[in-house]
Amino acid sequence: MNGMQLCSLKIFYPQRTLLNCKYALGSEVLKTVCRSTCTEVGSISSFGKSKKEEDIDFRNAKAFSEMPGPKGLPYIGTLLEYRLGRFKIERYVDALLERHRMYGPIVKETLLGHTSVHLFHPELVKQYYRNEEKLPYVPPLVEATQLYRKKQKYSPGLGNMNGEEWYRLRSAVQQMMMRPKEVSAFFPHVACVADDFIRRISKIRDVKGEVPNTLNEFAKWSMESSGLVCFEKRFGCLDDEGNVEAQQAIDAVRTIFKVSSQLKFSLPLHEFVPTPKWKKLEAAEGFLYSYVLRNMEQTISAIDDLQKKGQLAEDKYMFMSYLLSRKGLSYDDVTILTLSLFSDPQSTTSPMLLFNMYCLAKNPEVQDKLSREIEQTFPGDEPVTVEKLGKMPYLKACVKETFRLFPTGPETSRLAPRDMVIGGYQIPAGVRIDLHNFVMCMSAEYFADPEKYLPERWIKNDSAQNIHPFIMIPFGHGPRMCIGRRFAEQELYVMLTKLVRKFHIQWHNSDMVVKYELLLSPKKPANFTFVDRK
């Protein structure tokens, strides 16, 4: 590691969770995987098999009822373990680590009448993806939001759709949202807001350079950036006086995820009567929807006005103009897609920036190395450009390593598209399959010193280890890869580059602990110190 002594990163996992797992590839379960579905490790797939061959594999596999896992009670399953037992909802990650330790690489668990299969081994994850169909089915991340939109007769949104309906919506937007060249057209907006954020940090820090509750500041940055992309409008989130409605929208997103995680581990009474938690969620969803709709209508009105005057330039209102030009999209579709791109970064990109900051602050030698790469790439006052950002391997390695230690969410979920075999067990069609990158990424079986922050793991031709390609896929894989990935990466790279270029980022608090609210975020307000670089 070039003589560097990197700091051990004490994060939210207790010592017992360093996974020197006994369920290595030679275990009986994984031997069964290889015998039943492939001729050699690395080619696990039923792709190309006939329906008859797949039926034979399924009949010869172990019964679904034989899969290991906690027993639980009829219907409610393991609910009491989370509500009254040793696990807490916000510490759901502890339960996942414990399930893996107790039962191995493939585990069955029932909760409120729904049975899920947890996959804790990269070869099993690979096996699932190799069997995935062209139109993968996924369960909704926020089930309460799906229910709310159904009751309101709104479009369910891209993340809540499946089958041909999902394909219709995805096809309409993927050219703009998934191609790097198209996303780079929004770079000037992203860079402009990043510069304003740097100025705000310089202004609001105290005499010691500390900024309290930095996550909320990052949420303001994210909303201002998303607002400029979606509506080409400044919301004033970074102004001295702020924006009351914008802060209410930020708070609404937090409420939705917090309440939804509580409802996930509660008897579904809210599906039949308006419980207090459901009313709270309804209020947050209603405010956010109306807030986005109002801004969208104002943007459309501005577009119409410019079109009538023959003054609508190609680089003006790019996002909204693109959506409105797609014949396959209804007005409701446009609203929900805009809502997603505008609000989703509050729960994903904002905490991801914070986690990156934390890792760099806790490992100053890594931060200094990144600072040197930034200076070499953009010497002096040379402006940051999208072309040169793509040529910064250490920046990308830092982001990857942060994703490993602090993933946005603990798993990626799918629904079995048909009767299939994974890990030598029968999995009936429709069963939820959770692919747990979080557990695998903290395993000593796959990463040396898994609790250490070592970006060099991801540098090719350096000290990088041979990392399994299916062990860490934070944006998903295949057709259902996160549609906002390119936007999120661009915003992260720009903001990290500008922050590290301007400041020494420091952390003077106890080790960060995260909480589970469907996604992961810091449990306590995070206070960073920003000291000007000379």
N, C-alpha and C positions, 0 to 999 in steps of 0.2 A: 504494500500500500504506500510505496514511496516514502517509507519511514514515518508516515503520519500515525499518530496515536489518536484514533477517533473515540469520542466520548461514548460510553454506554448510555443508551437512551432508556431510562426507566419510564415506562408508559403505563397503560391502564391494566396490564395483565399481571395477576399475582404470580409469584415464582413457580407455583406448581404447574402453570400452563406452558412452561417451556417444553415443547412437545417432542421429547425423545420417544416417539411413538413406537410401540412394539408391533404395530400393524404395518410393517414394511411390505415391499412388493412381493416378498417370498411367503407371505401369510397364506393361509388356506383360501381365504376369500378372494385374494387377488390372483392366486394360482388358478382358481375357478374362472375368473375373468378371462385369463389368457387362453385356457383350454377351451372355453365355450364359445368365444367370439373371435379369436384371431390365431394366427400361426406364430406371431412374434409380438413382443411388447413394442409399442410404437405404431402399430397398424390396427388398433382396435376399431373395428367398424363393421357394420352390416351393409354398408353401401354397396350396391350392386347385387345383393342377394335377392333371390326370388321370394315372392310371398310365401311359397311353400317352405323354403329353407328357413325363413324367419319364424314360421309357425312351429317348425320342428325344434328350433332353438328355444322357443318359449316353452314348449311342452317339456323339454328336457331340463329346464332350469329349476332351481329351488322355488318353492311356493312363496308368494308374497307374505303369507302369514308367518313364515320362518325367518324373515329378516329381523335382525336384532334391533332392540330399542326399548325405551321405557314403556311400561305397560299402561299406566294410567287407569282412569275409570271409564265406564261406558259413556259415550258421547263427549263428555267434557275433557276426556283424555288427561293430559298433564297440566291442565289449567291451574290447579291448586298449587302446583310447584312454583308458579309465577306470581300468584296472588297471595298465597298464605305460607308458602314453603321457603326453601333455601335460596331461590332465585328472585330477583326483582326485575320488573319489566325493563327499566332503564339499564339493567345489567344483563340483558339477553345474551350478550356475547359470552358471558361466563357459562351460561347453559350450553352454548354450542361447543365450547372447549371441553366441558364436562361430558357431553354426549360422545364426542370423538374419543376421549380418554377411556370411557367406560365400554363403548360398544364397537369401536373400530371405524373403518373407512366408509361404511355405508350403514345408515341408521334410519329406522322408521319411527315416526312420532305422530300421534293423533292429538289434535287440539280442536275442541268444539265441533266434533263430527267430521273434520277434514284431516285426512292422513297425508303427511308429507314424507318425502325421502330426502335425507341429508347426505350429500356426497362430500367427503373430506379427503379425497385423493385425486391428484391431477390426471391419472390414467382413467379414472371413472368419469371425470369431467370431460375428458377427451372422448371417451366412449359415447357419452350423451351427445355431444356436438356432432360427432361423426354420423349419428343416427337422426339428426335434426332434419326436418323437412323444409321445403321451400317457403312455407308459410308457418313459421313456428307460433305456437300458442303460449301466451304468458299470462300469469295471474296479475291483477292490478297491484302496483306497489301500495297505493293508498285506496284501500277498498271503500272507505267511507266517502271519499271523493267520487268514486264511481257510482255509489248509491245515491249521493246527493244529485249528481248530474242526471241520473236516470229519473229521479223523482221530479226534477225541474224540466225534464224533456230537453236537456241540452245535448249536444254532441258529446260522446264519452271521452273523446280525445285520443290521440295516437297511442298513448301508453295503455289505454283501457280497451283498445280494439283488437280483434283477432280475425284471422281468415281473410277473405276477399275484401272486406270493408277496410281492414288495416292496410292491405296492399294498395288499395285505391288512394288512401290518404298519404301513405308513405311515398308512393310513386310521384305524387303531386309536388312534394317538397324536397325530396332527397337531392336533386340536382343542385339546388341552392345551398342546402345545409350540410351536405356531406363532401362536396368537392373543395379541396383547399383553395383553389383559385377563386371560386365564388365567395368563400368565406373571407378571403383576404381583402375583398372589396370593402369590407366593413372595418378594416384595420384603422383607418384615420379616426373613426368614431371612438374605437377602443383606446387608441393612444391618447387622444384628446382628454378623455375622462380620466385616464391614468395620471396624466400630468396634473390635472386639477386635484386629484386625490393626494398626490405628493405634496402639493401646496397646502392642502387642508391639514395633513399630518404635521407639517412644519408649524402650522399656526396653532393647533389645538393641544399639542403636547405641553406638559408642565415644565417647570424649570429643570427637572432632571431628565426630561425627554420622554416621560411615560405618557402613554395614551390609554385611558381606562376603557374597558368593554370594547376591545378592538373588533370583535366579531360584528357588532352592530355597525361599526364604521365600514367594515368590509361589505356588509349587506347594503349600505347606502351606495358604496362604489358600484356594486353589482347592479343595483336597481338603476342607477344613473346610466351605466353602460348599456344595460338591456333596453332602457327607455329610448336611448339615442339610436340603437339599432332598429328597434321595432317601430318607433314613432318619429324618429329624427326630431326629438323634442327634449329639452333639458328640464329636468324635474326639480332642480334646485336642492337635491339631497346633500350636496357638498358645500352649499352656501352657509354663511354664518348663522342665518336665521333658520335654515333647514326647511323642511316641507312636512307639515303635519300629516297630510293625507298619505304621502309616501311612507312615512314611518308607520302609519296604521296598516298599510299594505304589507310592510315587512313583518309587523307583529301578527298579521292575519296568517301569513305563511307559516310562521312558527306555531301558531295555535292549531292550524290544520294538522301538522305532523305530530304535535304532542298529543292532541286529543285522539287522532287516528290510531296511534300506537296503543293508547289505553283501551280503545274500543276493540282492537284486535285481540286483546287478552281479557275480554269481558263477554258475558252472555249477551247474545245479540238482541237485547230488548229494544234497542234503538231502531231496529228494522220494523217494529210494530207500533211503538209509541215514542213520542218526542221526549227522550230523557234529557236531563240537564246537560250532559256532555254533547248529545246530538244537537241541542239548541245552540250551544257554544260553537260547534263546528259549522252549523248552518249560517250563523251570523258572520263567521270569518270567510266562508266560501262566498256568501252573498256579497259582502263588501268587496272582495278581491275581484269577483266577476264583473260587478258593476263598474269598478274603477278602471279595469282594463277596457271594458266595452266603451266607456265614455271617451277614453283617450284614442281608441281605435276609430270611433265615429268622427272625432275631430280631425284625425289624420286623413281619413277617407274624404272628408269635406274639403280639406286643403288640396288633396290630389285632384278632386273634381274641379275645383276652382282654377288650378293651374292648367289643367287640360283644356278647359273652356277658353282660356286666354292663349293657348298654344305655347305655354311657358314651362311645361313639365320636362325638366332635363333628365337624361338617362341615369345620372348618379343621384337623383333626388327621390326620396321615399322608396328606396330599393326593395326593402323587405316587404312592405305592405303592397307595393305595386306588383311585385312578383306573385304574391298570394292571390290578389284580386284578378290577375291575368290567367290563373289556372282554371280552365273550364270545369274540371272535375270537383272543384271545391264549392261548397255552399257557404253562405254568409256565416252560418253557425260553425262550420269547419274552420273558417278563417279566424273567427273569434277564439275558439279553443286552442288553435295552433299558436296564435299570438299570446294568449294567456300563458301557455306553456313556456315559450321562449322568454317571456318577460319575467315570470315568477320562479321558474325552476332553479335558476342560478342562486336564488336566496338560500336554498337548502342544499345545494351541491357545490357550486364554484366558490361561494363565500367561505364555508368551513374548510374547503380544500386549500384555499389561499392561506387561511389561518394555520392549518396543520403544516404547510410548507414553511411558513414563518417560524413556527415553533421548532421544527427540526433544524433549521438553519441557525436559530438563536442558541439552541442547546449544543450545537456543534460548530463553534466559531471557525475552526480550521477549514471545515467544508465551506462555510460562508465566504471565507477569504479566497478559497480556490475558485469559487463561483464568481467572486468579484473580479479576479484576475482574468477569467474567461470573458466577462462582460467588457472589461477595459480593452482587451485585445481585439474583441469583435467590434466595439464602438469606441475607439480611442477619443480622448478629449471630450468635446461636446457634440460629437457626431450623433445625429438622431437615430433612434431605434427604428429599424425597418423590418418588414415581414420577411424579406428575402434572407437577411442575415440571422434572424432569429432561428431559421431552419437549419443553421450551421453551428449550433451551440450544443454539442453532445453532453457536456457536463450539466447544463441547465436541465435538459431532458432527463438525464440520469437522476438528478435531485428530485424531480417531480415524480418519477417512477418509484424511487425509494420511499418517498412520502406516501404514495398510494399503497405501498406494501405495508407500512406500519400503521397508517391511518386511512383505511379505505373509506370512501363515501358511505358505503353500506356494507353490511357483513356478508351478503350473498347476492347472487343472481338467480332468479327463479324462472322456471318453465313449467309447462304442463305436458305430460307424456303424450305425444301425438297419436300413439297407437300402443297396443300391447308390445312391450319391448323387454329386453334383458339387459340389466346393468349389474355388474358385480356378481354375476351368476344367479341373480334373483329375478323372478318375474315381477314386472311392474305394469299394472293394468293401465290402459288408456285413460287419460284424464287426471292421473295422480300428479300432484305438485312435486316438482323436483327442485331442490335448493342446492346450488353449486357454491360451496363455501370457500371462496378465495381467502377470506379473513383468517380462518383457522389454518389453512395450508401455508399462508405467508408467514405465520408465526411459528412454524415447525422447524426444529433443528434438523429434521430429516431432509429438508429441502434447502435450507439456508444456514450457512455457518454463522454463528453469533446472531441469531435472528432478532435479538432485541437491540442490536446496534444499527445505527444509521450509517450505511455505507453505500453511497451512490456509485462507487466503483464497481459494484456488482453488475451494473447495467452497461458498462463501457466495454465495447468490443475491442479485442486485441490489447486489453489491459489486464486487470486481475479478475475479470468477470468469470463467474462460475457458470457451469452449464445449467441454465435455469429452464425448467420444463415450460414449454410454450403455453400450456393451459393452466398454469398455476396462478397467474395474476392477469386478469383481463377486466380492468375496472369499468370499462365502457361496454362490456358484453362482447359477444362474438357472433359473426354471421349476420343474417338478414335483420335480426332485431337489435343490432348494435345501437347504442344511444344516438339518437338523431342530432343531439346538440353537442356531440363530442368535439367537433372542429372549433365551434365557438368557444367552448370551455377551455380547450387547450390554448387557443390564441389569447384569450383574456389572462390566463394564468402566466403564460410566458412573458407577455408584455408587462404585467404588473410586477412580477418577481424581478425582472430585469431592471425596471425603473426603481423599485424599492431598494434593492441591493446596491445599485449604482449610487444612490443618494445617501443611504443610511447604513450604519452598523446596527443591526437588529439584535436586541438583547432581551433575555428573559430572566427575571429576578424573583420568580415565584416558585412554589412547589410544583412537582411534576404534573403535567396535564392529565386529567382523567376525562374520558368521554362517556356520553350517555347514549342509549339507543332510543330513538323516536322514529322508527322505521328506517331512518338514516342515522348517521353518527355525527355528533356535534360535541363541543366541549361542555362539561358538566357545570363549570363555574365561569364567570366572566374572565376573559383573558386580557391581561394588561401587558403590552409590549413597550419596550423602551427604544426610541429611535434617536441615534446619535449621528450627527452629520459626519460623513467621510471627508477627509481632507484631500 
